[in-house]
Amino acid sequence: MSSIVIVGAQWGDEGKGKVTDLLAERADAVIRFQGGNNAGHTIIRDGETFKLHLIPSGILHRDTLCIIGNGVVVDPRVLTEELDALRRRGVDTGGLRISANAHLIMPYHLLLDLAREQRLGKLEIGTTRRGIGPCYEDKAARLGIRMQDLLDPKILRKKIVAALEPKRLTLRPHAKDPALDLHAMVEEYVTYGHRLAQYIADTSKVVWDLLDEGRPVLFEGAQGALLDIDHGTYPFVTSSNPVAGAACIGAGVGPKDIDEVWGVSKAYTTRVGAGPFPSEIDGDLADQLRAKGVEFGTTTGRARRVGWIDLVALRYAARINSLTALVLTKLDVLSGLERVPLCTGYRSAEGAELDHFPYHQSVLHHATPTLVELPGWEEDIGEARREEDLPEAARAYLEFVAEFVGVPVALVGVGPGRDQVIWNEVTAPAAG
């Protein structure tokens, strides 16, 4: 196994956590390279369910180093709570490392995020209101607070004062909120610093040393390519870059250090929050798929919008990420359907046929799907462990997706358990 970047190839929630957990058995390190606790990974191991928001999925493997890279924004309250929860369940967290350059979500970021969505009303973007966007804004404005600042109370106080100054007018309605008390804020974050100091490190060098020794490394992204702030369905996107290229920036490595890029997609499509969704379905069938696939957010609990697999968007994701392999999850959710539709094109509001992902937002917002229907299958596929174990119709479905996207399928999920997967014999990684 070489260095592999794991990215979402849809609008997030594709099952990246399970994939990373499986590959982490063969890796010496897993690096989370962007996003914050607006993401969530659900992993089922030995009948236990673990929900992670900031800590990389490899934390469940005792000998795997888990790194939160400089591209991640960290809410220290959430991080310490997550660490405490893992320890209570007997998980060793000693292998965690956090970049000294990772930026911190502050109490005022949460208030700003909430206020902004409330002002937008019906035009709200649908953020998780976790302060992610305002934190990235401060980073770009050079007003950010970083992990290393927790280790120096004087610098921390000065930086908080500087960051608050341009926000005073916006935060005026919250002036008496205890969370904005300067002294209390400094004390709270210094306390976080004491708790997290043992984990703070020069993680870029840690990763470089591993790669220099030829050790197997995973780069774990959050959200999905279609939520990328540059390449996604702007402005209904996240505040960072979930695409594979961001792994270099968010982990502090060079492009030549990446050997493979695996894109994770469901066998259908989901989306949380507002924004265009050409292949979306509603009604009883949508409710059926949502219930069967347990399509509710790990972080927010929000019901996800549901649609057929969008191969136009998936091919776009393959292009902007240079995908070398596809992972198709939740194939079992489609069992029992007489026919299985796939979106292979769009029709614009003017009636034009589109076989590519449109660059103009107005076109995408009004696009309707062109659907191709394949035969469905009745069989329960949860026990399948080889592609030959699948019904012929399910195999044909996988073949159609791989051929249309132009990327081979390396792994197929046939149930929620970590053992309920089918490895492609050609692309299954060898143990490191």
Helices and strands as residue ranges (DSSP letters): E 4-8, H 16-24, E 29-32, E 41-45, E 48-52, G 57-60, E 65-68, E 73-74, H 76-88, E 96-99, E 103-104, H 107-120, G 121-123, H 132-140, G 147-151, H 153-164, G 165-167, G 172-174, G 178-180, H 182-196, G 197-199, E 200-201, H 203-212, E 217-220, G 225-227, H 246-251, G 255-257, E 260-266, E 269-271, E 280-281, H 283-292, E 305-307, E 309-310, H 311-321, E 325-329, G 331-334, E 339-347, E 353-354, H 361-365, E 368-375, G 387-389, H 392-405, E 409-413, E 421-423
